[in-house]
Amino acid sequence: MNVPRLVIAAPSSGSGKTTVATGLMAAFAERGLAVSPHKAGPDYIDPGYHALATGRPGRNLDAFMCGPELVAPLFAHGSAGCDLAVVEGVMGLYDGAAGRGELASTAQVAKLLRAPVVLVVDASSQSRSVAALVHGFASFDPQVRLGGVILNKVGSDRHEVMLREALEEAGMPVLGVLRRAPQVATPSRHLGLVPVAERRADALASVAALAEQVRAGCDLDALMALARTAPPLDCEAWAPVNPASPAFEARGPGRSAGGGAAPVIAVAGGAAFTFSYAEHAELLTAAGAEVVTFDPLRDEALPPGTAGLVIGGGFPEMYAPELSANEPLREAVAAFAAAGGPIAAECAGLLYLARSLDGKPMCGVLDADARMSERLTLGYREAVAVSDSPLAVTGTRLRGHEFHRTVIEPGAGAAPAWGFTHPERRVEGFVQGGVHASYLHTHWAAQPSVAGRFAEAAAATAAAKAAR
């Protein structure tokens, strides 16, 4: 496959990658191009803005969680049929998983995609030194092809002239210059940007302003020409099937593996539960499930026929009073769990299943209480399932990440969900009945059998209900 593509990177976090990447996506989409949005690393929030800019699902490319071998296939899956793909990097260009060299860095993703890199430089406090900075990034790894620079937070015309002269001496093309523009800043809080679902109208305005800023300050034709220099990728596109798993055997649409009607798997959404990877729903659908979204802030009942429940990440701590006030849904979730229904809960889902969150009653499925903390827990984890659950059998190994500023006490139940093997050794999470609840975020594309096993558990629940 040969989709024109760019990787938007920076020397460090806070340089303006999201501003430039989102603005470019929106500006090219306004030209009528089908733009495929991607994000290096595990972040859930930026892809929401990417989706708003392009009208397509924002997809993650994480070489730690999914393995380097899946980066190009997942990219090919997401970008199929598109005119251009834009990949926003993570942290600084060469920053990756701690202690693992280039693993999961933007540089590694760029090399795996054979894509040219555009470096976004915060030029607010430098002039000629920008050439030394860019030269260092361009020469650090000869396999990373730095195709040009976009200068961000430029203060004046004179400042721009000095920066351009310095980079001309270094032989590095300047593909754009953006002035300081606080009016397009996106609000942040304890875990990063505020998700699109919580500020959709304002987010639409922000994306439109970013598109205008990028259109005015960047050479879109030169950027497109650079994207077209990316050579063809020699790989098969990832697909949400796994012939090795019985859950993924061929069948007609709307049919389960056993041939019955598709089990309904309800996926939490809305402003409180915004973290999900697009591939999860695709895998569940491929496994024969009907995926239906519900909003725990608004819906007072689970979707009709619910046979499986997925409650992913998000910000329940910001909506604890509202979630608590929706007592009918809390009772429905508790009843579903008590009946043995399969539930997969990650991070925010874990908090929602707890007895309380910051003193507010939650679903009470787990004999545990959660609260906000001053300490940020962040990082990649290597994990092994230590209890059989609807997601995995004991011994299943997965890589994931933690990202939260809450704590739950106790941190693990009598049957923990995971045993972490790196970077620290501890058990974490809860398995009880059909419930698998944990802080660990995982990407099921790395282990499609997880989705297949969960869909089979939902199908069994649906069959049991039908037999009553």
C-alpha positions as CSV (number, residue, x, y, z in Angstrom):
1,M,0.0,0.0,0.0
2,N,1.2,3.5,-0.7
3,V,-0.6,6.2,1.2
4,P,1.2,9.6,1.3
5,R,2.1,10.2,5.0
6,L,3.8,12.5,7.4
7,V,4.9,12.0,11.0
8,I,4.6,15.2,13.1
9,A,7.3,15.2,15.8
10,A,8.9,17.6,18.2
11,P,12.1,17.9,20.4
12,S,9.9,17.6,23.5
13,S,6.4,17.6,24.9
14,G,4.7,21.0,24.8
15,S,6.2,22.1,21.6
16,G,2.9,22.1,19.7
17,K,2.6,18.7,18.0
18,T,-1.1,18.4,18.7
19,T,-1.7,22.0,17.4
20,V,0.1,21.3,14.2
21,A,-1.1,17.7,13.6
22,T,-4.7,18.5,14.3
23,G,-4.5,21.7,12.2
24,L,-2.9,19.9,9.3
25,M,-5.5,17.2,9.4
26,A,-8.4,19.7,9.4
27,A,-6.8,21.9,6.7
28,F,-6.2,19.0,4.3
29,A,-9.7,17.6,5.1
30,E,-11.1,21.0,4.1
31,R,-9.4,20.6,0.8
32,G,-11.6,17.5,0.2
33,L,-8.9,15.0,1.0
34,A,-9.7,11.8,2.9
35,V,-7.2,12.2,5.8
36,S,-6.3,9.2,8.0
37,P,-5.5,10.4,11.6
38,H,-3.0,8.5,13.8
39,K,-1.3,9.0,17.2
40,A,1.9,7.3,18.3
41,G,1.7,5.9,21.8
42,P,-1.2,5.1,24.1
43,D,-2.9,8.5,24.4
44,Y,-6.7,8.4,24.0
45,I,-7.5,12.2,24.1
46,D,-5.6,13.5,21.1
47,P,-7.3,11.0,18.7
48,G,-10.6,12.5,19.7
49,Y,-9.5,15.9,18.3
50,H,-8.1,14.1,15.2
51,A,-11.4,12.4,14.6
52,L,-13.2,15.8,14.8
53,A,-10.7,17.2,12.3
54,T,-11.0,14.4,9.8
55,G,-14.4,12.7,10.3
56,R,-12.6,9.4,10.6
57,P,-11.6,7.4,13.8
58,G,-8.4,8.5,15.4
59,R,-6.2,5.4,15.7
60,N,-3.2,4.7,17.9
61,L,0.1,3.2,16.8
62,D,1.8,1.8,19.9
63,A,4.9,-0.3,19.4
64,F,5.1,-1.3,23.1
65,M,1.5,-2.5,23.6
66,C,1.0,-4.0,20.1
67,G,4.6,-4.8,19.2
68,P,6.7,-3.2,16.4
69,E,5.5,-5.8,13.9
70,L,1.9,-4.5,14.1
71,V,2.6,-0.8,13.7
72,A,2.6,-0.8,9.8
73,P,-0.3,-3.3,9.5
74,L,-2.5,-1.2,11.9
75,F,-1.5,1.9,10.0
76,A,-2.5,0.2,6.7
77,H,-5.8,-0.9,8.2
78,G,-6.7,2.7,9.3
79,S,-5.4,4.5,6.3
80,A,-6.9,2.2,3.6
81,G,-8.4,4.3,0.8
82,C,-7.2,7.6,2.1
83,D,-5.4,10.4,0.3
84,L,-3.1,11.3,3.1
85,A,-2.2,10.0,6.6
86,V,-0.9,12.3,9.4
87,V,0.7,10.7,12.5
88,E,1.1,12.8,15.6
89,G,4.1,11.7,17.6
90,V,4.5,11.2,21.3
91,M,6.8,13.2,23.7
92,G,10.1,14.1,22.1
93,L,11.1,12.5,18.8
94,Y,13.5,9.9,20.3
95,D,11.6,9.4,23.7
96,G,10.2,5.9,24.1
97,A,9.5,3.3,26.8
98,A,11.7,3.9,29.8
99,G,14.9,1.9,29.6
100,R,13.9,0.3,26.3
101,G,15.9,2.4,23.8
102,E,13.8,3.5,20.9
103,L,10.9,1.2,21.6
104,A,7.6,3.0,21.3
105,S,9.2,6.3,20.3
106,T,8.0,8.5,17.5
107,A,11.3,7.8,15.7
108,Q,10.7,4.1,15.8
109,V,7.1,4.6,14.4
110,A,8.5,6.8,11.6
111,K,11.0,4.2,10.6
112,L,8.5,1.4,10.7
113,L,6.2,3.4,8.4
114,R,9.1,4.7,6.3
115,A,7.6,8.1,6.7
116,P,9.2,11.5,6.5
117,V,9.2,13.5,9.8
118,V,8.2,17.1,10.2
119,L,9.8,18.6,13.4
120,V,7.6,21.1,15.3
121,V,10.0,23.5,17.2
122,D,8.9,25.9,19.9
123,A,11.0,28.8,18.8
124,S,9.8,31.3,21.4
125,S,13.1,31.6,23.3
126,Q,15.7,31.1,20.6
127,S,17.0,32.4,17.3
128,R,20.2,31.0,15.6
129,S,20.4,28.2,18.1
130,V,17.4,26.6,16.4
131,A,19.8,25.4,13.7
132,A,22.0,23.5,16.2
133,L,18.9,22.0,17.7
134,V,17.4,20.8,14.4
135,H,20.8,19.6,13.2
136,G,21.2,17.4,16.3
137,F,17.7,15.8,15.8
138,A,18.4,15.3,12.1
139,S,21.7,13.6,12.5
140,F,21.1,11.6,15.7
141,D,19.6,8.6,13.8
142,P,20.4,8.5,10.1
143,Q,17.4,6.1,9.5
144,V,15.0,8.9,10.6
145,R,14.3,11.1,7.6
146,L,13.7,14.7,8.8
147,G,12.0,16.4,5.9
148,G,11.4,19.9,7.3
149,V,10.6,22.1,10.2
150,I,7.5,24.0,11.4
151,L,8.4,26.8,13.7
152,N,5.9,27.4,16.4
153,K,5.3,30.4,18.8
154,V,7.3,32.8,16.6
155,G,7.2,36.3,18.1
156,S,7.6,38.7,15.2
157,D,8.6,39.2,11.6
158,R,12.1,39.9,12.6
159,H,12.2,36.8,14.8
160,E,11.0,34.7,11.8
161,V,13.7,36.1,9.5
162,M,16.4,35.2,12.0
163,L,15.0,31.6,12.4
164,R,14.7,31.1,8.6
165,E,18.3,32.4,8.0
166,A,19.7,30.0,10.6
167,L,17.8,27.0,9.2
168,E,18.8,27.9,5.6
169,E,22.4,27.7,6.7
170,A,21.7,24.2,8.1
171,G,20.0,23.2,4.9
172,M,16.7,22.4,6.6
173,P,13.4,23.5,4.8
174,V,11.0,25.6,6.8
175,L,7.5,24.3,6.0
176,G,5.6,26.5,8.2
177,V,5.7,29.4,10.7
178,L,3.0,29.8,13.4
179,R,2.7,32.8,15.6
180,R,1.7,32.8,19.2
181,A,-2.1,32.3,19.2
182,P,-3.6,31.7,22.7
183,Q,-7.1,31.9,21.3
184,V,-6.8,28.4,19.9
185,A,-5.4,26.9,23.0
186,T,-7.2,23.8,24.2
187,P,-7.9,23.5,27.9
188,S,-6.1,20.9,30.0
189,R,-6.4,19.3,33.4
190,H,-4.8,16.6,35.5
191,L,-4.5,14.0,32.7
192,G,-4.0,16.2,29.7
193,L,-6.4,17.9,27.3
194,V,-10.1,18.0,28.1
195,P,-11.7,15.3,25.8
196,V,-13.8,16.3,22.9
197,A,-16.9,14.6,24.3
198,E,-16.9,17.1,27.2
199,R,-16.6,20.3,25.1
200,R,-17.8,19.3,21.6
201,A,-19.0,22.8,20.5
202,D,-15.9,24.5,21.8
203,A,-13.7,21.7,20.4
204,L,-15.2,22.2,16.9
205,A,-14.4,25.9,17.2
206,S,-10.8,25.1,18.3
207,V,-10.3,22.7,15.5
208,A,-11.6,25.2,13.0
209,A,-9.2,27.8,14.4
210,L,-6.3,25.4,14.3
211,A,-7.1,24.7,10.6
212,E,-7.1,28.4,9.8
213,Q,-3.8,29.0,11.7
214,V,-2.1,26.1,9.9
215,R,-3.5,27.0,6.5
216,A,-2.2,30.6,7.0
217,G,1.2,29.7,8.3
218,C,2.1,26.4,6.6
219,D,3.0,25.5,3.0
220,L,0.4,22.8,2.5
221,D,1.5,22.0,-1.0
222,A,5.1,21.5,0.1
223,L,3.9,19.3,3.0
224,M,1.8,17.2,0.6
225,A,4.8,16.9,-1.7
226,L,6.9,15.7,1.2
227,A,4.2,13.2,2.2
228,R,4.2,11.7,-1.3
229,T,7.9,10.9,-1.0
230,A,7.1,8.1,1.4
231,P,7.8,4.8,-0.4
232,P,5.3,1.9,-0.5
233,L,4.8,-0.2,2.6
234,D,5.4,-3.9,2.1
235,C,2.8,-5.3,4.5
236,E,-0.6,-6.7,4.8
237,A,-3.2,-4.5,6.5
238,W,-4.3,-5.7,9.9
239,A,-7.8,-7.0,10.0
240,P,-10.1,-7.8,12.9
241,V,-10.0,-11.5,12.4
242,N,-8.0,-14.3,14.0
243,P,-8.6,-17.7,12.4
244,A,-6.7,-19.4,15.3
245,S,-9.6,-18.5,17.7
246,P,-12.9,-20.3,17.5
247,A,-14.6,-16.9,18.3
248,F,-13.5,-15.6,14.9
249,E,-14.6,-18.4,12.6
250,A,-16.4,-17.3,9.4
251,R,-20.1,-16.6,9.8
252,G,-22.8,-14.4,8.5
253,P,-23.3,-10.9,9.8
254,G,-25.2,-10.7,13.0
255,R,-24.5,-14.3,14.0
256,S,-22.5,-15.6,17.0
257,A,-19.9,-18.3,16.8
258,G,-22.5,-20.8,17.8
259,G,-24.8,-19.7,15.0
260,G,-27.3,-17.8,17.2
261,A,-28.3,-14.2,17.1
262,A,-25.4,-11.8,17.8
263,P,-25.0,-11.1,21.6
264,V,-25.3,-7.4,22.5
265,I,-22.2,-6.0,24.1
266,A,-22.8,-2.6,25.7
267,V,-19.9,-0.2,25.7
268,A,-19.9,2.8,28.0
269,G,-19.5,6.2,26.4
270,G,-20.5,9.8,26.9
271,A,-18.4,12.4,28.7
272,A,-17.3,10.3,31.6
273,F,-16.0,7.3,29.5
274,T,-14.2,8.6,26.5
275,F,-11.1,6.3,26.4
276,S,-11.3,3.5,23.8
277,Y,-9.4,2.1,20.9
278,A,-11.4,1.8,17.6
279,E,-10.1,-1.7,17.1
280,H,-11.8,-3.1,20.2
281,A,-15.3,-2.5,18.8
282,E,-14.1,-3.9,15.4
283,L,-12.8,-7.0,17.0
284,L,-16.0,-7.6,19.0
285,T,-18.0,-7.1,15.9
286,A,-15.8,-9.5,14.0
287,A,-16.4,-12.0,16.8
288,G,-20.1,-11.9,16.2
289,A,-21.2,-9.4,18.7
290,E,-23.5,-6.4,18.3
291,V,-21.7,-3.4,19.8
292,V,-24.1,-0.8,21.3
293,T,-22.9,2.4,23.1
294,F,-24.6,3.7,26.2
295,D,-24.0,6.8,28.4
296,P,-23.9,6.2,32.2
297,L,-24.5,9.9,32.8
298,R,-27.8,9.8,30.9
299,D,-29.2,6.3,30.4
300,E,-31.1,4.8,33.2
301,A,-31.0,1.2,31.9
302,L,-28.5,-1.0,30.0
303,P,-29.3,-1.4,26.3
304,P,-32.0,-4.1,25.6
305,G,-30.5,-7.6,25.5
306,T,-27.2,-6.6,27.0
307,A,-25.1,-9.8,27.4
308,G,-21.7,-8.2,27.9
309,L,-20.5,-4.9,29.3
310,V,-17.3,-3.0,28.5
311,I,-16.6,0.0,30.7
312,G,-13.3,1.6,29.5
313,G,-11.3,4.6,30.6
314,G,-12.2,8.2,31.1
315,F,-12.9,10.8,33.8
316,P,-15.5,9.5,36.2
317,E,-13.8,11.5,39.0
318,M,-15.1,14.6,37.2
319,Y,-18.6,13.3,37.1
320,A,-18.9,11.4,40.4
321,P,-22.0,13.2,41.6
322,E,-23.8,12.7,38.3
323,L,-22.8,9.1,38.0
324,S,-23.9,8.5,41.6
325,A,-27.2,10.2,41.0
326,N,-28.1,7.8,38.2
327,E,-29.2,5.1,40.7
328,P,-31.3,3.1,38.3
329,L,-28.3,2.4,36.0
330,R,-26.0,1.7,39.0
331,E,-28.5,-0.9,40.2
332,A,-28.8,-2.4,36.7
333,V,-25.0,-2.8,36.4
334,A,-24.8,-4.4,39.9
335,A,-27.6,-6.8,39.0
336,F,-25.9,-7.7,35.7
337,A,-22.7,-8.5,37.6
338,A,-24.5,-10.4,40.3
339,A,-26.1,-12.6,37.6
340,G,-22.6,-13.5,36.4
341,G,-22.7,-11.3,33.2
342,P,-19.3,-10.7,31.7
343,I,-17.9,-7.2,32.4
344,A,-14.5,-5.8,31.2
345,A,-13.6,-2.7,33.1
346,E,-10.5,-0.6,32.6
347,C,-9.4,2.3,34.9
348,A,-12.5,4.5,34.9
349,G,-14.6,1.3,34.6
350,L,-12.8,0.0,37.7
351,L,-13.8,3.1,39.6
352,Y,-17.4,3.0,38.5
353,L,-17.7,-0.6,39.7
354,A,-16.3,0.3,43.1
355,R,-18.4,0.8,46.2
356,S,-17.6,4.6,46.2
357,L,-15.6,7.2,44.4
358,D,-14.6,10.3,46.4
359,G,-17.3,9.4,48.9
360,K,-20.1,9.1,46.3
361,P,-21.8,5.7,45.9
362,M,-21.0,3.9,42.7
363,C,-22.2,0.5,41.5
364,G,-20.9,-1.5,44.5
365,V,-19.9,-4.5,42.4
366,L,-16.4,-4.4,44.0
367,D,-15.8,-4.3,47.8
368,A,-13.4,-1.4,47.3
369,D,-13.4,2.4,47.5
370,A,-11.7,4.9,45.2
371,R,-10.5,8.5,45.6
372,M,-8.5,11.2,43.9
373,S,-4.8,11.3,44.7
374,E,-2.0,13.8,44.5
375,R,0.2,11.2,42.8
376,L,0.1,10.5,39.1
377,T,0.5,6.9,38.1
378,L,1.8,6.7,34.6
379,G,3.8,4.1,32.5
380,Y,3.9,1.0,30.5
381,R,3.4,-2.3,32.2
382,E,4.1,-6.0,31.3
383,A,1.4,-8.1,32.8
384,V,0.3,-11.7,33.1
385,A,-3.3,-12.8,33.9
386,V,-3.3,-14.5,37.3
387,S,-6.9,-15.5,37.4
388,D,-9.2,-17.0,34.7
389,S,-11.7,-14.4,33.5
390,P,-14.0,-13.6,30.6
391,L,-11.0,-11.8,29.0
392,A,-8.1,-14.2,29.5
393,V,-7.1,-17.5,30.9
394,T,-4.4,-17.6,33.6
395,G,-1.0,-17.1,32.1
396,T,-2.1,-14.9,29.2
397,R,0.6,-12.2,28.7
398,L,-0.2,-8.7,27.6
399,R,1.4,-5.3,27.6
400,G,-0.5,-2.2,28.7
401,H,-0.2,1.1,30.4
402,E,-1.5,2.9,33.5
403,F,-2.5,6.5,33.5
404,H,-4.5,7.8,36.5
405,R,-4.5,10.1,39.4
406,T,-6.8,8.0,41.6
407,V,-6.2,5.1,44.0
408,I,-8.5,2.3,44.9
409,E,-8.3,0.4,48.2
410,P,-7.7,-2.4,48.3
411,G,-5.7,-2.4,45.1
412,A,-6.4,-6.1,44.3
413,G,-9.1,-8.6,45.2
414,A,-8.9,-12.1,46.4
415,A,-8.5,-13.1,42.8
416,P,-6.4,-10.4,41.2
417,A,-6.7,-9.5,37.5
418,W,-3.0,-9.1,36.6
419,G,0.4,-9.7,37.9
420,F,2.8,-7.0,36.8
421,T,6.3,-8.3,35.8
422,H,7.8,-5.0,34.7
423,P,8.8,-2.4,35.8
424,E,7.7,-3.6,39.2
425,R,6.3,-6.8,40.6
426,R,2.8,-6.6,42.1
427,V,-0.7,-7.9,41.6
428,E,-3.5,-5.6,40.7
429,G,-7.2,-5.6,39.9
430,F,-10.2,-7.8,40.5
431,V,-11.7,-10.9,39.0
432,Q,-15.0,-12.1,40.5
433,G,-17.7,-14.0,38.8
434,G,-17.8,-12.6,35.3
435,V,-16.1,-9.3,36.2
436,H,-12.5,-8.4,35.1
437,A,-11.7,-4.9,36.5
438,S,-8.3,-3.3,36.5
439,Y,-6.4,0.0,36.1
440,L,-4.5,-1.5,33.2
441,H,-5.3,-0.2,29.7
442,T,-4.7,-2.8,27.0
443,H,-4.9,-2.9,23.2
444,W,-6.7,-5.9,22.1
445,A,-5.2,-5.9,18.6
446,A,-2.1,-7.3,20.2
447,Q,-4.1,-10.3,21.5
448,P,-7.4,-10.7,19.5
449,S,-8.3,-13.8,21.4
450,V,-9.2,-11.5,24.3
451,A,-12.0,-10.0,22.3
452,G,-13.0,-13.4,21.0
453,R,-13.1,-14.9,24.5
454,F,-15.2,-12.0,25.8
455,A,-17.6,-12.2,22.9
456,E,-18.0,-16.0,23.6
457,A,-18.8,-15.2,27.2
458,A,-21.4,-12.7,26.1
459,A,-22.9,-15.3,23.7
460,A,-23.1,-17.8,26.5
461,T,-24.9,-15.3,28.7
462,A,-27.3,-14.4,25.9
463,A,-28.0,-18.2,25.3
464,A,-28.6,-18.7,29.0
465,K,-31.1,-15.9,29.1
466,A,-32.9,-17.2,26.0
467,A,-33.2,-20.6,27.6
468,R,-35.0,-19.4,30.7
